[in-house]
Amino acid sequence: MYFKSLVITTWTLTAWSIILFGPANIGIKMLGCIALGMGVAAFGMSVGHDANHGGYSSSPTVNRWIGFCYDIIGVSSFLWKFRHNQLHHVYTNIEGYDNEIEGDGVVRLSPHAEHKAHHRLQHVWIWLIYPFIPFYWYMRDVQRMIFKQPYQGHELPPMQPLDYVMFWGGRAIGLTFFIGIPFAVGYSPLAIAIGLSIAYLTYGAIVVEIFMLAHVLEEVEFPKPNPDSNQIEDEWAIFQLKTTADFAPRNAFLNWYVGGLNYQAVHHLFPQICHIHYPQLAPIVAEVSKEFGVNYVVYPTLKDAVASNYRWIRSMAVGA
């Protein structure tokens, strides 16, 4: 895992250096921006994700400071741990609790969400929204941090002084890295804006689609709590398998690049285990699921998962 982190760090810094100090060729610089965006996405999926789940290292201190990379790339590690580790992992695919399928009413991902007129063509234009999501995360995290805004009525946990230091310090480092240094070496504000946009649009297109392929699919469920007890009937592990899917387990590049997020069902069962172990855990999950008659959803290829995601989004567009 440490070696993988070193590779991703080298990848990202090399792309950044080529953009700033490489040949004065617009094509090379644009490719460098795309490579930088892919590196930032790799940090989010393969490094920060494990660390902020407590699975990168056995040391909580190492996890906290490695997870600080989220704050640098523009996602609050403090807020992410609340909305992802608590709201998403505990209440997976439950409307009103799982903030990561909520979509602020712009898109409709759950059959229990209100259907609005603008959702009718969401399967056409939703792909144009994905690249812009990192900019939305950045602004909304700042807004929540300043005004202490809840997630769908769920109040934020108390913050310690170090949480504020990491949040604002991470943004200062990120702005210096992506804007301050490029400006200092002679790039114009317009060139910086274009380059940063290309990098972050690439990052957004990748990470948002990867998330969709884990939970927004035809074969997973969107449970509705019992109206009387406000509880889900299934046992916790079964509930996780019903609401989550794996995809492309034999794709060697995806296994490495997306940080085990293509083994999302395994991850939901064992969120504090480092993702490098997921390929070994998946056959055990499959065997036990078969033994107890539980459906363990696995899409064989990336293409299969993308197609199922598209069909589900289209079905939600028509109000099904």
C-alpha positions as CSV (number, residue, x, y, z in Angstrom):
1,M,0.0,0.0,0.0
2,Y,2.9,2.4,0.8
3,F,4.5,1.6,-2.6
4,K,1.2,2.2,-4.4
5,S,0.9,5.5,-2.6
6,L,4.4,6.4,-3.8
7,V,3.5,5.5,-7.4
8,I,0.4,7.7,-7.3
9,T,2.3,10.5,-5.7
10,T,5.0,10.3,-8.4
11,W,2.4,10.1,-11.1
12,T,0.6,13.2,-9.9
13,L,3.7,15.3,-9.3
14,T,5.2,14.3,-12.6
15,A,2.0,15.4,-14.4
16,W,2.0,18.7,-12.5
17,S,5.7,19.3,-13.3
18,I,5.2,18.6,-17.0
19,I,2.3,21.0,-17.1
20,L,4.3,23.8,-15.4
21,F,7.8,23.2,-16.7
22,G,7.5,20.9,-19.7
23,P,7.6,21.8,-23.4
24,A,5.5,24.8,-24.4
25,N,3.1,22.6,-26.4
26,I,-0.6,23.1,-25.8
27,G,-1.3,19.4,-26.6
28,I,1.3,18.1,-24.1
29,K,0.0,20.5,-21.5
30,M,-3.6,19.4,-22.0
31,L,-2.6,15.7,-21.8
32,G,-0.7,16.6,-18.6
33,C,-3.9,18.2,-17.2
34,I,-5.8,15.0,-17.9
35,A,-3.1,12.9,-16.3
36,L,-3.1,15.2,-13.3
37,G,-6.9,14.7,-13.0
38,M,-6.4,11.0,-13.1
39,G,-3.8,11.2,-10.4
40,V,-6.0,13.3,-8.2
41,A,-8.8,10.7,-8.7
42,A,-6.4,7.9,-7.8
43,F,-5.5,9.8,-4.6
44,G,-9.2,10.0,-3.7
45,M,-10.0,6.4,-4.5
46,S,-6.9,4.5,-3.6
47,V,-5.2,6.5,-0.8
48,G,-7.6,8.9,0.9
49,H,-10.5,6.5,0.9
50,D,-8.8,3.8,2.8
51,A,-7.1,6.3,5.2
52,N,-10.4,8.0,6.1
53,H,-12.0,4.6,6.7
54,G,-9.1,3.7,9.0
55,G,-8.0,0.9,6.7
56,Y,-4.8,2.4,5.3
57,S,-2.7,1.7,8.4
58,S,-3.1,0.1,11.8
59,S,-2.1,3.5,13.2
60,P,-5.0,6.0,13.6
61,T,-2.4,8.9,13.4
62,V,-1.1,7.6,10.1
63,N,-4.7,7.2,8.8
64,R,-5.6,10.8,9.8
65,W,-2.6,12.4,8.2
66,I,-2.8,10.3,5.0
67,G,-6.5,11.1,4.9
68,F,-5.5,14.8,4.9
69,C,-4.9,14.4,1.2
70,Y,-8.7,14.8,0.8
71,D,-8.5,18.3,2.3
72,I,-5.7,19.1,-0.1
73,I,-7.6,18.0,-3.2
74,G,-10.7,19.9,-2.1
75,V,-12.9,17.4,-0.1
76,S,-13.2,17.9,3.7
77,S,-11.9,14.7,5.4
78,F,-14.0,15.6,8.5
79,L,-17.3,16.1,6.6
80,W,-16.6,13.1,4.3
81,K,-16.1,10.8,7.3
82,F,-19.5,11.8,8.6
83,R,-21.5,11.7,5.4
84,H,-19.7,8.6,4.0
85,N,-18.7,6.4,6.9
86,Q,-21.8,7.1,9.0
87,L,-24.7,8.2,6.7
88,H,-23.8,6.2,3.6
89,H,-22.3,3.1,5.1
90,V,-24.8,2.7,7.8
91,Y,-27.9,3.6,5.7
92,T,-26.8,2.5,2.3
93,N,-29.4,3.4,-0.5
94,I,-32.0,4.5,2.1
95,E,-33.7,7.7,0.9
96,G,-33.5,10.5,3.4
97,Y,-30.4,9.0,5.2
98,D,-27.8,8.1,2.6
99,N,-26.7,11.6,1.4
100,E,-24.7,10.1,-1.5
101,I,-27.8,9.1,-3.4
102,E,-29.7,12.3,-2.6
103,G,-28.5,14.5,-5.5
104,D,-30.0,17.7,-4.1
105,G,-33.1,17.1,-6.3
106,V,-31.1,17.7,-9.5
107,V,-31.0,14.0,-10.3
108,R,-33.3,11.1,-9.2
109,L,-31.4,8.0,-8.2
110,S,-33.9,6.3,-5.8
111,P,-37.4,5.1,-6.6
112,H,-38.5,6.7,-3.4
113,A,-37.3,10.2,-4.4
114,E,-39.8,12.7,-5.8
115,H,-40.0,12.6,-9.5
116,K,-39.8,16.1,-11.1
117,A,-40.3,17.2,-14.7
118,H,-36.6,17.9,-15.3
119,H,-35.7,14.3,-14.4
120,R,-37.3,13.0,-17.7
121,L,-34.1,13.4,-19.7
122,Q,-31.6,12.8,-16.8
123,H,-30.2,9.7,-18.5
124,V,-29.1,12.0,-21.3
125,W,-27.6,15.0,-19.5
126,I,-26.5,13.4,-16.2
127,W,-23.1,12.4,-17.8
128,L,-22.4,16.1,-18.3
129,I,-22.9,16.8,-14.6
130,Y,-20.4,14.2,-13.3
131,P,-17.3,16.2,-14.2
132,F,-18.5,19.3,-12.3
133,I,-19.2,17.5,-9.0
134,P,-15.8,18.2,-7.5
135,F,-16.4,21.9,-7.8
136,Y,-19.8,21.4,-6.1
137,W,-18.1,19.4,-3.3
138,Y,-15.6,22.1,-2.7
139,M,-18.1,24.9,-2.4
140,R,-20.7,22.9,-0.4
141,D,-18.0,21.8,2.1
142,V,-16.9,25.4,2.7
143,Q,-20.6,26.4,3.1
144,R,-21.3,23.6,5.6
145,M,-18.1,24.3,7.5
146,I,-19.0,28.0,7.9
147,F,-22.7,27.7,8.6
148,K,-22.8,24.1,10.2
149,Q,-25.4,23.0,7.7
150,P,-26.8,19.5,8.3
151,Y,-27.1,16.7,5.8
152,Q,-30.8,16.0,5.2
153,G,-31.6,17.0,8.8
154,H,-28.6,15.1,10.3
155,E,-26.6,17.5,12.4
156,L,-22.8,17.6,12.0
157,P,-20.7,16.1,14.9
158,P,-18.7,18.5,17.1
159,M,-15.5,19.7,15.6
160,Q,-12.1,19.9,17.4
161,P,-9.6,22.6,16.7
162,L,-7.4,20.2,14.6
163,D,-10.4,19.6,12.4
164,Y,-10.6,23.3,11.5
165,V,-6.8,23.4,11.0
166,M,-6.9,20.4,8.6
167,F,-9.9,21.8,6.7
168,W,-8.5,25.3,6.1
169,G,-4.9,24.2,5.9
170,G,-5.7,21.7,3.3
171,R,-7.4,24.3,1.2
172,A,-4.5,26.6,1.5
173,I,-2.1,23.9,0.4
174,G,-4.3,22.9,-2.5
175,L,-4.8,26.4,-3.7
176,T,-1.0,27.0,-3.5
177,F,-0.3,23.8,-5.4
178,F,-2.9,24.3,-8.2
179,I,-3.1,28.1,-8.4
180,G,-0.4,29.9,-6.5
181,I,2.7,28.2,-7.9
182,P,1.5,28.2,-11.5
183,F,0.8,31.9,-11.1
184,A,4.2,32.5,-9.6
185,V,6.0,30.8,-12.5
186,G,4.2,33.0,-15.0
187,Y,0.9,31.4,-16.0
188,S,-2.0,33.7,-16.6
189,P,-5.2,33.4,-14.5
190,L,-7.0,32.3,-17.7
191,A,-4.4,29.5,-18.4
192,I,-4.6,28.4,-14.8
193,A,-8.4,28.3,-14.8
194,I,-8.4,26.3,-18.0
195,G,-5.8,23.8,-16.8
196,L,-7.4,23.4,-13.4
197,S,-10.8,22.9,-15.0
198,I,-9.5,20.1,-17.3
199,A,-7.8,18.3,-14.4
200,Y,-10.8,18.5,-12.1
201,L,-13.4,17.7,-14.8
202,T,-11.4,14.6,-15.5
203,Y,-11.3,13.8,-11.8
204,G,-15.0,14.3,-11.4
205,A,-16.0,12.2,-14.4
206,I,-14.0,9.3,-13.1
207,V,-14.9,9.2,-9.4
208,V,-18.6,9.9,-9.7
209,E,-19.1,7.2,-12.3
210,I,-17.2,4.7,-10.2
211,F,-19.4,5.4,-7.3
212,M,-22.5,5.0,-9.4
213,L,-21.4,1.6,-10.5
214,A,-21.5,0.4,-6.9
215,H,-25.0,1.5,-5.7
216,V,-27.0,2.9,-8.6
217,L,-27.8,-0.2,-10.6
218,E,-30.7,-2.5,-11.6
219,E,-29.8,-5.4,-9.4
220,V,-29.3,-3.6,-6.1
221,E,-32.1,-2.6,-3.8
222,F,-33.2,0.7,-2.4
223,P,-34.9,-0.4,0.9
224,K,-37.6,1.6,2.6
225,P,-37.8,1.3,6.4
226,N,-40.9,-0.1,8.1
227,P,-43.2,2.9,8.6
228,D,-44.1,1.8,12.1
229,S,-40.7,0.8,13.5
230,N,-38.5,2.9,11.1
231,Q,-36.3,-0.2,10.8
232,I,-34.9,-2.3,8.0
233,E,-35.9,-6.0,8.4
234,D,-32.7,-7.5,7.1
235,E,-29.6,-8.3,9.1
236,W,-26.8,-5.8,8.6
237,A,-24.5,-7.8,6.4
238,I,-27.4,-9.0,4.2
239,F,-28.6,-5.5,3.9
240,Q,-25.2,-4.4,2.7
241,L,-25.1,-7.1,0.0
242,K,-28.5,-6.2,-1.2
243,T,-27.7,-2.5,-1.7
244,T,-24.2,-2.8,-3.1
245,A,-22.5,-4.5,-6.1
246,D,-19.0,-5.4,-7.3
247,F,-18.0,-5.1,-10.9
248,A,-15.1,-6.1,-13.2
249,P,-13.3,-8.2,-10.6
250,R,-10.9,-9.6,-13.2
251,N,-9.9,-6.2,-14.6
252,A,-6.3,-5.9,-13.4
253,F,-6.0,-2.2,-14.1
254,L,-9.3,-1.3,-12.4
255,N,-8.4,-3.4,-9.4
256,W,-5.3,-1.3,-9.0
257,Y,-6.5,2.1,-10.1
258,V,-9.9,2.5,-8.3
259,G,-8.6,1.3,-4.9
260,G,-10.9,-1.6,-4.6
261,L,-14.0,0.4,-5.3
262,N,-15.0,-2.2,-7.9
263,Y,-15.2,-4.6,-4.9
264,Q,-17.7,-2.3,-3.2
265,A,-19.8,-5.1,-1.6
266,V,-16.7,-6.5,0.0
267,H,-15.7,-3.0,1.1
268,H,-19.1,-2.4,2.7
269,L,-18.7,-5.6,4.7
270,F,-15.1,-4.8,5.7
271,P,-14.6,-1.1,5.5
272,Q,-11.6,-1.0,7.8
273,I,-9.6,-3.5,5.8
274,C,-7.2,-2.2,3.3
275,H,-8.5,-2.6,-0.3
276,I,-5.4,-4.6,-1.5
277,H,-7.0,-7.6,0.3
278,Y,-10.4,-7.4,-1.4
279,P,-9.5,-9.8,-4.3
280,Q,-8.8,-12.5,-1.7
281,L,-11.9,-11.7,0.4
282,A,-14.3,-11.7,-2.5
283,P,-14.3,-15.6,-3.1
284,I,-15.0,-16.1,0.6
285,V,-17.9,-13.6,0.5
286,A,-19.3,-15.4,-2.6
287,E,-19.0,-18.8,-1.0
288,V,-20.7,-17.8,2.3
289,S,-23.4,-15.9,0.3
290,K,-24.2,-19.0,-1.7
291,E,-24.3,-21.1,1.4
292,F,-26.9,-18.9,3.0
293,G,-28.9,-18.1,-0.1
294,V,-28.0,-14.4,-0.2
295,N,-27.6,-12.7,-3.6
296,Y,-24.0,-11.3,-4.0
297,V,-24.3,-9.0,-7.0
298,V,-21.2,-9.0,-9.3
299,Y,-21.2,-7.5,-12.8
300,P,-18.5,-9.4,-14.8
301,T,-17.2,-6.4,-16.7
302,L,-17.1,-2.6,-16.5
303,K,-19.3,-2.4,-19.6
304,D,-22.0,-4.5,-17.9
305,A,-22.0,-2.3,-14.9
306,V,-22.1,1.0,-16.9
307,A,-25.0,-0.4,-19.0
308,S,-27.0,-1.4,-15.9
309,N,-26.3,2.0,-14.4
310,Y,-27.6,3.8,-17.5
311,R,-30.7,1.6,-17.6
312,W,-31.5,2.4,-13.9
313,I,-31.0,6.1,-14.4
314,R,-33.3,6.0,-17.4
315,S,-36.0,4.1,-15.4
316,M,-35.8,6.7,-12.7
317,A,-36.2,9.4,-15.4
318,V,-39.7,8.1,-16.3
319,G,-40.8,7.8,-12.7
320,A,-40.6,4.0,-12.2
